[in-house]
């Protein structure tokens, strides 16, 4: 007997029992599909956890002033310092006393309002409707709320940035408050600028300290980052993300130009390399230096509200030690319990562990289903082989060897297994996508999915060898006497 003849006889046997054969194929497909999807999901969960925990926010210790109702539930403690509890960029010096900290920075997210002729016209219409008056004299910074999603920089509350910005601007003026300004002020500045005007009236911004760029591994593709000297001098410079730099002006050229953010004229000194995150659409300005000693005592409590200090460690395994060291530093400077120190990595690891346990249970159930399906397939094939005992006797009487008979039955099982694996591939893709949607995951890991299908098919095929072996070992004399 040759392989072609074995295949034809196997297909003929499958066609004789179409319902039974289809049920066998469907059972194999379900087992293979569920198992392959489970293996793929396990692989994705491990990769997603490692990728997520490698990001900057999960290598940090975050220090905030106690603000929320939940924080207020903490017991009060005597305050060691002689002023109200507040934090600002000056407290980044805590890094020097904590050996495990690599970078320390402040990053306040905000919306920047760009002054254009269209916005000036809006101010003019508003003044006419209000019966005259001057345009707002703010700095154009609208502080935003919660932090952005994964892969994006941390964010802060609007009250902090407004307080710090107002304090710093007061230090710069060192005199009476600036009088209100009207549309002529803005128009005069815009007319003095060379080149086209921005085509964007509002853009996301970040007020950051110098080490923010090092912590997030951000580099410029053009120009340069702002320097420590520019931060100390409260220089009005700006660094743009690559996407924002390409869309801020019609001619896609931003480097070296100036942008009027309400009353402040910022010069674009650098453009960041593309990151593929929300950083690409963000504008960065220096964190202003604040002279706390020149701020009234009653106003200090508003400065640190909403501001978070980020301390990035060298080794994530040292986060707890860094947290303890920072807690000691802030206790000495502000008093026990005056700040809230958190490690975002802890909550993320707990959530990832819960997901891993869920995925493990899913995989266990899938493998159990595969084994049950494989055993059922083996039993059914064994039953079919026993029903063909007389055919086996005839084949052996005609000179067929044990190997020939084994090959005949094994090829039939192989055809059923391959058909089930092909259908199982489609089922595994569907189940994988449904699972990933349920856990808000990403794309299916194709390599692991293929390995899962191959492993599940190998388990099923190995169990089909048993009925083929038993059929091949039936004595010819016994097989001929079988009715």
C-alpha positions in Angstrom: 0.0 0.0 0.0 1.2 3.5 -0.7 0.4 6.9 0.9 -2.0 7.9 -1.9 -4.1 4.8 -1.4 -4.1 5.3 2.4 -5.4 8.8 2.0 -8.2 7.8 -0.4 -9.3 5.0 1.9 -9.2 7.4 4.9 -11.3 10.0 3.1 -13.8 7.3 2.1 -14.1 6.3 5.7 -14.7 9.9 6.8 -17.4 10.4 4.2 -19.3 7.3 5.3 -19.9 8.9 8.8 -20.1 12.7 8.0 -21.9 13.7 11.3 -19.5 11.8 13.5 -16.5 13.2 11.5 -17.8 16.7 11.8 -18.3 16.4 15.5 -14.8 15.1 15.9 -13.4 18.0 13.9 -15.4 20.5 15.8 -14.4 19.0 19.2 -10.7 19.1 18.2 -11.1 22.7 16.9 -12.6 23.9 20.2 -9.9 22.3 22.3 -7.1 23.6 20.1 -8.6 27.1 19.8 -9.2 27.6 23.5 -5.8 26.3 24.4 -3.9 28.4 21.8 -5.8 31.5 22.9 -4.9 30.9 26.5 -1.2 30.4 25.7 -1.3 33.6 23.6 -3.0 35.5 26.4 -0.5 34.4 29.0 2.3 35.5 26.7 0.7 38.9 26.1 0.1 39.4 29.8 3.7 38.8 30.7 4.9 41.1 27.9 2.4 43.8 28.7 3.4 43.7 32.4 7.1 44.0 31.6 6.5 46.8 29.1 4.3 48.7 31.5 6.5 48.4 34.6 9.5 49.5 32.5 8.0 52.9 31.9 9.1 55.9 33.9 6.0 56.4 36.1 6.4 53.0 37.6 10.0 53.6 38.6 9.1 56.6 40.7 8.2 57.7 44.2 5.6 60.5 44.1 5.3 63.1 46.9 2.2 65.3 47.2 0.7 67.6 49.8 -2.2 66.0 51.7 -5.3 67.2 49.8 -8.0 64.6 49.1 -10.6 63.5 51.6 -8.9 60.1 51.7 -5.6 61.7 52.6 -7.4 63.8 55.3 -8.5 60.6 57.0 -4.8 60.1 58.0 -4.1 61.1 61.6 -2.9 64.6 62.2 0.7 65.0 63.5 2.6 67.8 65.1 4.4 69.9 62.4 8.1 70.4 62.8 8.5 73.2 60.3 7.5 76.8 61.2 5.3 77.3 58.1 2.3 75.8 56.4 2.9 72.5 54.6 3.7 73.2 51.0 6.0 71.7 48.4 7.6 73.1 45.3 10.5 72.5 42.9 12.9 73.6 45.6 12.2 70.4 47.5 13.7 68.4 44.6 17.0 68.8 46.6 15.8 65.8 48.6 17.3 63.8 45.8 20.8 64.6 47.2 20.0 62.8 50.5 18.5 59.7 48.9 21.2 57.6 47.1 18.6 55.4 45.3 17.1 58.4 43.4 18.4 59.0 39.9 16.2 61.9 38.7 13.9 64.4 40.5 11.5 66.6 38.6 8.2 68.5 38.6 5.8 68.3 35.7 2.6 70.3 35.7 0.3 69.7 32.8 -1.7 72.7 31.4 -3.4 74.1 28.3 -1.6 77.0 26.6 -3.7 79.6 24.9 -1.9 81.0 21.8 -2.7 84.6 21.0 -3.6 85.0 17.3 -5.5 87.7 15.4 -8.6 85.5 15.6 -8.4 85.4 19.4 -7.8 89.1 19.7 -11.0 89.6 17.6 -12.8 87.4 20.1 -11.5 89.6 23.0 -12.7 92.7 21.1 -16.2 91.3 20.6 -16.3 90.3 24.2 -15.3 93.8 25.3 -18.0 95.3 23.1 -20.6 93.0 24.6 -19.5 93.8 28.1 -19.5 97.5 27.5 -15.7 98.0 27.2 -12.8 97.0 29.4 -9.5 95.4 29.0 -8.5 92.0 27.9 -7.5 89.5 30.6 -4.1 89.9 32.0 -3.5 86.2 32.8 -0.6 84.2 31.5 -2.7 81.9 29.4 -2.1 78.7 31.4 -5.1 76.6 32.2 -4.0 73.9 34.6 -5.4 70.5 33.8 -6.8 67.7 36.0 -5.7 64.0 36.3 -2.6 62.6 34.8 -2.6 61.5 31.2 -2.7 57.8 30.1 0.1 55.3 29.9 3.2 56.4 28.1 2.4 60.1 28.8 4.0 62.4 31.5 2.4 62.9 34.9 0.0 65.8 35.4 -1.0 68.1 38.2 -4.0 70.1 39.4 -4.8 73.6 38.2 -4.5 75.4 41.5 -0.8 74.6 41.9 0.4 75.9 38.6 -1.7 79.0 38.9 -0.3 79.8 42.3 3.3 79.1 41.4 3.0 81.0 38.1 1.4 84.1 39.8 4.1 84.0 42.6 6.9 83.8 40.1 5.5 86.6 37.9 5.2 88.7 41.0 8.8 88.2 41.7 9.8 89.2 38.2 7.9 92.5 38.4 9.0 93.5 41.9 6.7 96.5 41.8 3.1 97.5 41.4 0.7 95.1 39.6 0.8 95.5 35.9 -2.1 97.4 34.5 -4.7 95.6 32.3 -3.8 95.3 28.7 -6.1 95.5 25.7 -6.1 94.4 22.2 -3.5 97.0 21.1 -1.0 95.4 23.3 -1.4 92.0 21.7 -1.7 93.3 18.2 1.5 95.3 18.6 3.5 92.3 19.6 2.0 90.1 16.8 2.8 92.8 14.3 6.4 92.9 15.4 6.9 89.1 14.9 8.4 88.0 11.7 6.9 85.1 9.7 3.5 83.5 9.8 1.3 83.2 12.9 0.5 79.9 14.6 -2.6 78.1 13.2 -3.4 76.6 16.6 -5.1 78.6 19.3 -4.8 76.1 22.1 -2.3 73.4 22.7 -1.4 71.0 25.6 1.6 72.1 27.6 3.8 71.0 30.4 5.7 73.1 32.9 8.7 71.0 33.7 12.0 71.1 35.7 15.2 70.3 34.0 15.6 66.6 34.9 12.2 65.7 33.4 13.8 65.2 30.0 16.5 63.0 31.3 14.0 60.9 33.3 11.9 60.3 30.3 14.9 59.8 28.0 13.8 62.7 25.7 16.2 64.1 23.2 16.0 66.9 20.7 16.1 66.3 17.0 16.6 70.1 16.3 17.8 72.9 18.6 18.3 72.2 22.3 16.6 71.8 25.6 16.4 74.7 28.0 19.2 75.0 30.5 19.4 75.3 34.3 20.4 78.9 33.9 17.2 79.6 31.8 15.1 78.0 34.5 16.7 80.1 37.3 16.2 83.3 35.3 12.6 82.3 34.4 13.4 82.6 30.8 10.5 82.4 28.3 11.7 79.5 26.2 9.8 76.5 24.8 10.5 73.0 23.5 7.9 71.3 21.3 7.0 67.7 20.6 7.6 66.6 17.0 4.0 66.4 16.0 3.1 69.8 17.5 6.2 71.4 15.8 5.0 70.1 12.5 1.5 71.6 12.8 1.9 74.8 14.8 2.7 76.8 11.7 1.4 76.4 8.2 5.0 75.9 6.8 5.9 73.2 9.3 8.8 75.3 10.5 8.8 76.1 14.3 12.4 76.2 15.5 13.6 79.7 16.4 10.1 81.3 16.1 8.3 83.1 18.9 4.8 82.3 20.2 2.7 84.7 22.2 1.0 82.8 25.1 -1.3 85.5 26.4 1.2 88.2 27.8 4.3 86.0 27.6 6.3 85.7 24.4 8.1 82.3 24.2 10.9 81.4 21.9 10.9 77.9 20.5 14.5 76.6 21.2 14.1 72.9 20.5 12.1 70.1 18.9 12.0 66.7 20.5 12.5 63.4 18.7 9.4 61.4 17.9 8.2 59.1 20.7 4.9 57.8 19.5 3.1 59.1 22.7 1.2 62.2 23.7 4.5 63.9 24.3 4.7 64.4 20.5 1.8 66.8 20.7 2.9 68.7 23.8 4.7 72.0 24.4 7.2 72.2 27.3 8.1 75.4 29.2 10.5 75.8 32.2 9.2 75.3 35.7 9.4 78.7 37.2 11.7 79.4 40.2 9.8 80.5 43.2 11.3 82.5 46.1 9.2 81.1 48.9 10.5 83.7 51.4 8.9 86.5 49.5 5.4 84.9 49.5 3.1 85.8 52.4 2.6 83.0 55.0 -1.1 82.7 54.3 -0.6 82.2 50.6 2.0 79.5 50.9 -0.6 76.7 51.4 -1.8 77.2 47.9 1.5 76.8 46.2 2.1 73.1 46.7 -1.5 72.1 46.3 -1.8 69.8 43.4 1.9 69.8 42.8 3.7 66.4 42.7 7.4 65.8 43.0 8.6 62.8 41.1 11.7 60.9 42.2 12.9 58.3 39.7 15.0 55.5 41.1 17.9 53.6 39.5 16.5 50.2 40.4 12.7 49.5 40.8 13.6 46.9 43.5 14.7 49.8 45.6 11.5 51.8 45.5 10.5 50.9 49.1 13.9 52.0 50.4 13.7 55.2 48.4 10.2 55.8 49.8 11.4 55.4 53.4 14.3 57.7 52.8 12.1 60.4 51.3 9.5 60.0 54.1 12.3 60.7 56.6 13.5 63.7 54.7 10.1 65.3 54.4 9.2 64.5 58.0 12.3 66.4 59.1 11.4 69.4 57.0 7.6 69.5 57.2 6.6 67.3 60.1 5.1 63.9 60.4 2.2 63.1 58.1 2.2 66.5 56.2 2.9 64.9 52.8 1.6 61.8 51.1 4.2 59.6 49.5 3.1 56.9 47.1 4.7 54.3 44.8 2.5 53.9 41.6 4.2 50.6 40.8 2.6 48.9 43.8 -1.0 49.3 42.5 -0.1 48.4 39.0 1.7 45.2 40.1 -1.3 44.2 42.1 -3.6 44.8 39.1 -1.3 42.8 36.8 -1.1 39.9 39.3 -4.9 39.7 39.4 -5.0 39.6 35.6 -2.3 36.9 35.6 -4.3 34.7 37.9 -7.4 35.2 35.8 -5.5 34.2 32.7 -4.0 31.2 34.4 -7.4 29.9 35.3 -8.6 30.5 31.7 -5.6 28.5 30.4 -6.2 25.7 32.9 -9.8 25.3 31.8 -8.8 25.5 28.1 -6.2 22.7 28.6 -8.7 20.6 30.5 -11.1 21.0 27.7 -8.5 20.1 25.2 -7.6 16.9 27.1 -11.3 15.9 27.3 -11.8 16.5 23.6 -8.7 14.5 22.8 -9.8 11.6 24.9 -13.2 11.6 23.3 -11.6 11.7 19.9 -9.3 8.8 20.8 -12.3 6.7 22.1 -14.4 7.4 19.0 -11.5 6.5 16.7 -10.9 3.4 18.6 -14.6 2.5 18.2 -14.4 3.1 14.5 -11.3 0.9 14.3 -13.0 -2.0 16.2 -15.9 -1.8 13.7 -13.4 -2.3 10.9 -11.8 -5.4 12.4 -13.0 -7.5 9.5 -11.5 -5.1 7.0 -8.2 -5.2 9.0 -8.2 -9.1 8.7 -8.8 -8.9 5.0 -5.9 -6.4 4.5 -3.6 -8.6 6.6 -4.7 -11.7 4.7 -3.7 -9.9 1.5 -0.3 -9.2 2.8 -0.6 -5.8 4.6 1.9 -5.4 7.5 1.3 -3.9 10.9 2.9 -0.7 9.6 0.5 -0.5 6.7 -2.5 -1.0 8.9 -1.2 1.5 11.4 -0.6 4.1 8.7 -4.1 3.7 7.3 -5.8 4.5 10.6 -3.2 7.1 11.6 -3.7 9.0 8.3 -7.5 9.1 9.0 -6.9 10.5 12.5 -4.3 13.0 11.0 -6.8 14.3 8.5 -9.4 14.9 11.2 -6.7 16.5 13.4 -5.4 18.9 10.7 -9.0 19.9 9.8 -9.7 20.5 13.5 -6.5 22.6 13.8 -7.4 24.8 10.8 -10.8 25.5 12.2 -9.2 25.9 15.7 -6.9 28.6 14.3 -9.9 30.7 13.4 -11.5 30.0 16.8 -8.3 30.8 18.6 -8.1 34.2 16.9 -11.7 35.0 17.8 -11.3 34.0 21.4 -7.9 35.8 21.8 -9.5 39.1 20.5 -12.5 38.7 22.8 -10.2 38.0 25.8 -8.0 41.0 25.0 -11.0 43.3 24.7 -12.2 42.0 28.1 -8.9 43.0 29.8 -8.4 46.1 27.6 -5.4 44.5 25.9 -3.7 45.0 22.7 -2.8 42.9 19.7 -2.7 39.1 19.6 0.8 37.6 19.9 1.0 35.7 16.6 4.1 33.7 17.4 2.7 32.4 20.7 -0.7 31.8 19.1 1.0 29.6 16.5 3.0 27.7 19.1 -0.2 27.2 21.1 -2.0 25.7 18.1 1.0 23.5 17.3 1.2 22.3 20.9 -2.5 21.6 21.2 -2.5 19.8 17.9 0.4 17.6 19.0 -1.4 16.6 22.1 -4.5 15.7 20.1 -2.5 13.8 17.5 -0.6 11.8 20.1 -3.8 10.5 21.6 -5.0 9.3 18.2 -2.0 7.0 17.9 -3.5 4.7 20.5 -6.5 3.5 18.4 -4.2 3.2 15.3 -1.8 1.0 17.3 -4.6 -1.2 18.7 -6.1 -1.6 15.2 -2.8 -2.6 13.7 -2.2 -5.3 16.3 -5.4 -7.2 15.8 -4.6 -10.8 14.7 -5.7 -11.6 11.2 -7.5 -14.8 12.2 -9.5 -13.0 14.9 -10.3 -10.1 12.6 -11.7 -12.5 9.9 -13.9 -14.2 12.4 -15.4 -10.9 13.6 -19.0 -10.2 12.5 
